[in-house]
Amino acid sequence: MAKAKGKELLKQIEALEELNKRLEHDRYGQFGPNAKQWEALNSPAHETLFAGPNQCGKTELMRYKAAMHLTGLYPKGYKGHKFTKPIVAAIGGETSQTTRDHLVNPVLGPPDARGTGFIPADCLNLKTGIAKLSTAGVMGAIDYFLVKHHTDGEHDGWSKCYVFTYAKGWERLQGYTLDWIGIDEEPPGDVYNELKARTNFTMGYIDITMSPLKGDTELYVSFEENSGGTQNLINYTIDDATHLSPEQDQFIRNRWKGHPQEEARLYGRPCRGTGAIYPYPDEMLAVDPMPIPKHWPQVIGLDFPHGVGVFAAAKLAHDPESDILYLVSELKDENKELAIYAGRLKAMGGGEIPVAWPHDGNRMHTDGSTMASRYRDFGCQLMRDSAHYVSPDGSRSFAVMNIIEDLSSRMADGRFRVFKNCTAFLKEKRLYRHKDGKVAPRQDDHVIDATHKAVMMLRHARPPGAVNRPAKKLRGQTYEFFAH
């Protein structure tokens, strides 16, 4: 009797040890995505770019997503695309070594412990389902591996996953038809286009996880400009990495604060090169929108086209107590009639507060009108003179570098803030460059130009409705009368 109980107890202990062993190696089951990682998992787009800091969870998400699609064992709460049959997939990175160390081994488990990675051992054929590369190269490099796939929990075949690198040997995927591709770190544009072509027939899916250290590349800008359709850009920041301990979080922030790569290393946005004009992270500037006190002086700056082109407006509000200048709203549109722009400008407040405008708005048209006078005819409160600085000697200056120095100084010491819904300004700021000591030509900087005009004429800002009142002083500043 005692002997039988002893055997039963031994079986229970062995079963418990086996369970603990499985739990210990159940990386897939133990992975708990945070809110931003869930957003990337559930992305409905056929191409998703998850751009974030190093070692904060972006590659871990790629491993999880690879295991998810290859096994068909989708987690509870998952709302993205589900493959309902075994798939042909590919995962890869820049080199054979980084692909092995950052993707293959974490997904399969290391060579001496296959089945301890994100894909459970019972979903792998450890004897014949992992094919090594036949050519000489990095030790332990994999050609492809097979994964048991499930639909609604039932085994229905084997998924096949190729392993590639885009620095060397990615061409071998030419001719393959793939359902899903997982890419860790940014590939060159031509490589990405070739990989994308592998999913044409299947209308398949591509996921990229990367830190955008190469700046505003063609690939990143493509996702930024087209996000919301077949492409989806998700920026993953240090603030989203809630799994970090307070000590890790602070260590990473301190390490990269003020570094030229701060944008990419902490906030998953492209690094600025030496040509950046406003090298300040969005987090230094962006604030939640708030009600503007009625007594705060306000001004709108314009950048208008002569005929077809881009129209932009930027509305600033100035807190006279703290000397903080807020960009509170923006407009940006193109190829519309002047009457439409004027109407939108008035809706923005251009009929109640002063409007600064560029000096070429004085150019005379054949009918005797100017661009500035045409906006005035629609009831917009354009100032008497075009935007300019006044030098200490009383002369006028239109030099853009003066305004850049002024605004840059405000950004650096916290006296310029941007409402978070002014996304066009933040995007332009990131791309705004200089070349050979001058502002680079042919940039998409229309909202920035409008902001510059407003800052140049900040001395004439007034509270709404005060445009046609007599001049008065408000906390030491003079707001002049605007005659038309």
C-alpha positions in Angstrom: 0.0 0.0 0.0 2.7 2.4 1.0 4.8 1.3 -2.0 1.9 2.0 -4.3 1.3 5.5 -2.8 5.1 6.2 -3.2 4.9 5.3 -6.9 1.9 7.5 -7.4 3.6 10.4 -5.6 6.7 9.9 -7.8 4.5 10.1 -10.9 2.9 13.3 -9.7 6.3 14.8 -9.0 7.6 13.8 -12.4 4.4 15.3 -14.0 4.8 18.5 -12.1 8.5 18.7 -13.1 7.5 18.2 -16.8 4.8 20.9 -16.5 7.3 23.3 -14.9 9.8 22.5 -17.6 7.2 23.3 -20.3 6.1 26.5 -18.6 9.8 27.5 -18.3 10.3 27.2 -22.1 6.8 28.4 -23.1 8.1 31.7 -24.5 5.0 32.1 -26.7 2.5 31.6 -23.9 4.4 33.8 -21.5 4.8 36.7 -23.9 2.4 39.5 -22.9 2.2 42.3 -25.5 1.8 45.8 -24.2 -0.7 48.2 -25.7 1.5 49.4 -28.6 2.6 45.9 -29.4 -1.0 44.8 -29.5 -1.7 47.6 -32.0 1.0 46.3 -34.3 -0.2 42.7 -33.9 -3.7 43.7 -34.8 -2.7 45.9 -37.7 -5.0 45.3 -40.7 -2.6 46.6 -43.3 -0.8 44.3 -45.7 2.5 46.1 -44.9 3.2 47.2 -41.3 6.3 49.1 -40.1 6.9 48.9 -36.4 9.6 51.5 -35.7 11.0 51.7 -32.2 14.0 51.9 -29.9 16.6 49.1 -29.6 16.1 46.4 -27.0 12.7 47.6 -26.0 10.5 44.8 -27.4 10.2 45.4 -31.2 12.2 42.3 -32.3 10.5 40.2 -29.6 7.2 41.2 -31.2 8.5 39.9 -34.6 9.4 36.6 -33.1 6.0 36.3 -31.5 4.2 37.2 -34.7 6.3 34.7 -36.7 5.3 31.9 -34.2 1.7 33.1 -34.3 1.2 32.9 -38.1 3.3 29.8 -38.6 1.4 27.8 -35.9 -2.0 29.3 -36.4 -2.3 29.4 -32.6 -3.7 33.0 -32.4 -3.9 34.5 -28.9 -7.1 35.5 -27.3 -8.0 39.1 -28.2 -6.2 39.0 -31.6 -8.1 40.9 -34.2 -5.7 41.0 -37.2 -5.5 38.7 -40.2 -5.6 35.0 -39.5 -4.2 32.4 -41.9 -6.7 29.5 -42.1 -4.3 27.1 -43.8 -0.5 26.3 -43.6 1.5 29.1 -45.0 4.8 29.7 -46.9 6.7 32.4 -45.1 10.1 34.0 -44.8 12.0 35.7 -42.0 15.2 37.6 -42.3 17.5 40.5 -41.4 20.6 42.2 -42.6 23.3 39.4 -42.2 23.3 35.7 -41.6 24.7 36.1 -38.1 22.1 38.7 -37.0 19.3 36.7 -38.5 20.4 33.6 -36.7 21.0 35.3 -33.4 18.0 37.7 -33.4 15.3 35.7 -35.2 16.0 32.0 -35.9 17.4 30.9 -32.5 14.9 32.8 -30.4 12.0 31.4 -32.6 13.3 27.8 -32.7 15.4 27.7 -29.6 19.3 27.4 -29.8 20.8 24.5 -31.8 21.4 22.4 -28.6 17.8 23.1 -27.3 15.5 23.3 -30.3 11.9 23.6 -29.2 12.6 26.1 -26.4 11.9 29.2 -28.4 8.7 30.9 -29.4 7.5 27.9 -31.4 6.7 25.0 -29.0 8.6 21.8 -29.4 5.4 19.9 -30.3 4.9 22.1 -33.3 8.3 21.3 -34.7 9.8 18.2 -36.5 13.1 18.3 -34.7 14.6 15.4 -36.8 13.8 16.4 -40.4 11.9 19.6 -40.3 14.9 22.0 -39.8 17.1 22.2 -42.9 20.6 23.7 -42.5 22.2 25.7 -45.3 24.3 23.4 -47.4 26.8 26.1 -48.4 29.6 27.2 -46.1 28.9 30.3 -44.0 27.8 31.2 -40.5 27.7 28.2 -38.2 24.1 27.1 -37.5 22.5 29.0 -40.3 19.2 27.7 -41.4 17.7 27.3 -44.9 14.2 26.7 -43.9 12.1 25.0 -41.2 8.7 23.4 -40.9 6.0 24.2 -38.3 2.8 22.4 -37.5 -0.1 24.6 -38.4 -3.5 24.7 -36.7 -6.9 26.1 -37.8 -9.4 26.5 -34.9 -7.0 24.4 -32.8 -6.9 21.4 -35.2 -3.7 20.4 -37.0 -4.2 20.9 -40.7 -0.7 20.6 -42.2 2.8 22.1 -42.1 3.9 25.7 -42.6 7.2 26.3 -44.3 9.4 29.3 -43.3 12.5 30.3 -45.3 15.4 32.2 -43.8 17.1 35.0 -45.8 19.4 37.9 -45.4 19.1 41.0 -47.6 22.8 42.0 -47.4 23.8 38.7 -49.1 21.7 36.0 -50.7 18.2 37.5 -50.6 17.9 37.0 -54.3 17.3 33.3 -53.7 13.8 34.2 -52.8 13.1 35.4 -56.3 10.4 33.2 -57.8 8.9 32.2 -54.5 5.3 32.9 -53.6 5.0 33.9 -50.0 2.0 34.4 -47.6 3.9 36.4 -45.0 7.4 38.0 -44.6 9.0 39.2 -41.4 11.9 41.6 -41.7 14.0 42.7 -38.8 15.8 46.0 -39.3 15.5 48.2 -42.4 16.3 46.7 -45.8 17.4 48.8 -48.9 14.5 50.1 -51.0 15.2 47.8 -53.9 15.4 44.7 -51.7 12.1 45.6 -50.0 10.4 46.0 -53.3 11.6 42.6 -54.5 10.4 41.0 -51.2 7.1 42.8 -51.5 6.7 41.3 -55.0 6.8 37.8 -53.4 3.4 38.5 -51.9 1.6 39.8 -55.0 -0.2 36.6 -55.9 -1.2 35.7 -52.4 -2.1 39.3 -51.4 0.0 38.5 -48.5 1.4 40.4 -45.5 4.7 41.9 -44.5 5.9 43.1 -41.1 9.1 45.2 -40.5 10.5 45.9 -37.1 13.3 48.4 -37.0 15.1 51.4 -35.4 15.2 54.1 -38.2 18.9 54.9 -37.8 19.4 55.7 -41.5 17.2 58.8 -41.4 14.3 59.6 -43.6 14.8 56.9 -46.1 12.6 56.2 -49.1 11.1 53.2 -47.3 10.3 55.1 -44.1 8.8 58.1 -45.9 6.7 55.8 -48.0 5.1 54.3 -44.9 4.8 57.8 -43.3 3.0 59.3 -46.3 0.8 56.3 -47.1 -0.1 55.1 -43.6 -3.7 54.2 -43.3 -4.1 52.2 -46.5 -2.2 49.1 -47.5 0.7 50.4 -45.4 0.7 51.2 -41.7 3.4 53.0 -39.7 3.4 52.5 -36.0 6.0 54.4 -33.9 6.9 52.6 -30.7 8.6 54.9 -28.1 10.4 54.4 -24.8 7.1 55.6 -23.2 5.3 52.6 -24.7 7.8 50.0 -23.4 5.9 49.4 -20.2 7.6 46.1 -19.5 10.9 47.9 -18.6 11.8 48.3 -15.0 12.0 51.9 -13.7 15.8 51.4 -13.5 16.0 50.2 -17.1 13.8 52.9 -18.4 15.8 55.7 -16.7 19.1 54.2 -17.8 18.1 54.1 -21.5 16.7 57.6 -21.4 19.8 59.0 -19.8 22.1 57.1 -22.2 20.5 58.7 -25.3 19.2 62.0 -24.1 20.8 64.8 -26.2 22.5 62.2 -28.4 22.3 62.8 -32.2 20.4 59.5 -32.5 18.0 60.3 -29.7 15.0 60.3 -32.0 15.6 56.8 -33.3 17.0 55.3 -30.1 14.2 56.5 -27.8 11.2 57.4 -30.0 11.4 55.2 -33.1 11.6 58.1 -35.5 14.3 58.8 -38.1 17.6 60.1 -37.0 18.4 63.6 -38.0 21.6 64.2 -39.9 23.9 67.2 -39.5 21.6 69.0 -41.8 18.7 69.2 -39.4 17.6 72.8 -38.8 15.4 72.0 -35.7 17.1 69.0 -34.0 14.6 68.8 -31.2 12.5 65.7 -30.4 8.8 66.1 -30.7 8.5 65.2 -27.0 10.3 68.5 -26.2 7.6 70.5 -28.1 4.3 68.5 -28.2 1.6 69.2 -25.7 -2.0 68.3 -25.4 -4.4 70.8 -26.8 -6.0 73.2 -24.2 -8.4 76.1 -24.2 -6.6 79.4 -25.0 -7.4 82.3 -22.5 -9.2 85.1 -24.3 -6.7 87.7 -23.3 -3.7 85.9 -24.9 -2.5 87.6 -28.1 -2.8 85.5 -31.2 -1.5 85.7 -34.8 -1.8 83.6 -37.9 1.0 83.2 -40.5 0.4 82.4 -44.1 2.3 80.7 -46.9 0.0 81.0 -50.0 0.5 79.9 -53.6 0.3 82.1 -56.6 -2.2 80.1 -58.6 -1.9 76.3 -58.1 0.3 75.0 -55.3 0.2 74.5 -51.5 -1.6 76.8 -49.1 -0.6 76.7 -45.4 -1.6 78.6 -42.3 -0.3 78.4 -38.7 -2.0 80.0 -35.7 0.0 81.0 -32.7 -1.1 82.0 -29.2 1.3 83.8 -26.9 1.2 83.5 -23.1 2.5 86.9 -22.0 3.2 85.7 -18.4 5.6 82.8 -19.3 6.6 84.0 -22.8 5.6 80.6 -24.1 4.5 80.6 -27.7 2.0 77.9 -28.7 1.3 76.6 -32.2 -2.4 75.8 -31.7 -3.7 75.0 -35.1 -2.6 74.6 -38.7 -4.0 74.3 -42.3 -2.4 72.7 -45.3 -4.1 72.1 -48.6 -3.3 72.4 -52.3 -4.8 73.2 -55.7 -8.0 74.9 -54.4 -9.5 78.3 -55.3 -8.5 81.3 -53.3 -12.0 81.7 -52.0 -11.9 78.3 -50.4 -8.6 79.1 -48.7 -9.9 82.5 -47.5 -13.0 80.8 -46.1 -10.9 78.2 -44.2 -8.6 81.0 -43.0 -11.5 82.9 -41.5 -12.9 79.8 -39.9 -9.4 79.5 -38.3 -9.8 82.9 -36.8 -8.3 85.0 -39.6 -11.3 87.4 -39.5 -10.6 88.3 -35.9 -6.9 88.2 -35.4 -3.9 89.6 -37.3 -2.6 87.6 -40.3 1.0 87.7 -41.3 1.9 87.1 -44.9 4.9 86.7 -47.2 6.5 89.7 -48.9 5.7 88.3 -52.4 2.0 88.9 -51.6 2.6 92.5 -52.8 3.2 91.4 -56.3 0.9 93.3 -58.6 -1.5 91.4 -60.9 -2.8 92.7 -64.2 -6.1 93.8 -62.6 -4.2 96.0 -60.1 -4.8 93.6 -57.2 -2.2 91.8 -55.1 -2.5 88.4 -53.4 -2.7 90.1 -50.1 -5.5 92.5 -51.2 -7.5 89.5 -52.6 -7.5 87.9 -49.1 -8.5 91.2 -47.5 -11.4 91.4 -49.9 -12.8 88.2 -48.4 -12.6 89.7 -44.9 -9.3 88.2 -43.8 -7.4 90.5 -41.4 -4.0 90.6 -43.2 -1.6 93.1 -41.7 -0.7 96.3 -43.5 2.9 95.2 -44.2 4.3 91.8 -45.1 6.1 89.8 -42.5 9.5 91.2 -41.5 11.8 91.8 -38.6 12.9 95.2 -37.5 16.6 95.6 -36.9 17.9 97.7 -34.0 18.7 100.5 -36.5 15.1 100.5 -37.6 15.7 98.7 -41.0 13.5 95.8 -42.1 14.9 92.3 -42.5 13.4 89.3 -44.3 16.3 87.0 -43.6 15.0 83.5 -42.9 18.1 82.6 -40.7 17.0 85.3 -38.2 13.7 83.7 -37.7 15.3 80.2 -37.5 17.6 81.4 -34.8 14.7 83.0 -32.9 12.5 79.9 -33.1 15.3 77.5 -32.4 16.2 79.4 -29.3 12.5 79.1 -28.1 12.5 75.4 -28.8 15.7 74.8 -26.9 14.6 76.5 -23.7 10.9 75.4 -23.7 9.3 78.6 -24.9 7.8 77.1 -28.1 5.2 74.4 -27.8 3.1 72.6 -30.4 -0.4 71.1 -29.9 -0.2 67.4 -30.7 -2.9 67.7 -33.4 -0.5 69.9 -35.5 1.0 66.9 -37.1 1.9 68.6 -40.4 4.3 70.9 -38.6 5.9 68.1 -36.6 6.4 66.1 -39.8 7.9 69.0 -41.7 10.2 69.8 -38.7 11.7 66.4 -38.9 12.5 66.8 -42.6 13.5 70.4 -42.5 17.2 70.6 -43.5 20.0 73.0 -44.4 22.7 72.5 -47.0 25.9 74.5 -47.3 24.8 76.9 -44.6 21.5 77.7 -46.3 18.0 76.3 -46.1 17.9 73.4 -48.6 15.6 74.2 -51.6 12.5 72.4 -52.7 11.5 71.2 -49.2 8.0 70.4 -48.0 8.1 73.2 -45.5 4.9 75.1 -46.0 3.5 75.0 -42.5 7.0 75.8 -41.2 7.1 78.8 -43.5 3.7 80.0 -42.3 4.9 79.6 -38.7 8.0 81.6 -39.5 5.8 84.5 -40.8 3.7 84.4 -37.6 6.7 84.5 -35.4 8.3 87.3 -37.3 5.2 89.4 -36.7 4.5 88.3 -33.1 5.0 91.9 -31.9 1.7 92.6 -33.7 -0.3 89.7 -32.2 -3.7 90.6 -30.5 -6.4 88.8 -28.7 -9.3 87.8 -30.9 -11.6 90.6 -31.9 -9.1 93.3 -31.0 -7.8 93.9 -34.6 -9.8 97.0 -35.2 -9.6 98.5 -31.7 -7.3 101.3 -30.8 -3.7 100.4 -30.0 -3.2 99.4 -26.4 -0.5 97.9 -24.1 -0.9 94.4 -22.7 1.7 93.5 -20.1 4.4 95.6 -21.7 3.7 94.7 -25.4 2.2 97.1 -27.9 -0.5 95.8 -30.3 -0.8 98.2 -33.2 -3.9 99.1 -35.3 -4.2 97.3 -38.6 -5.6 99.5 -41.3 -6.7 98.1 -44.7 
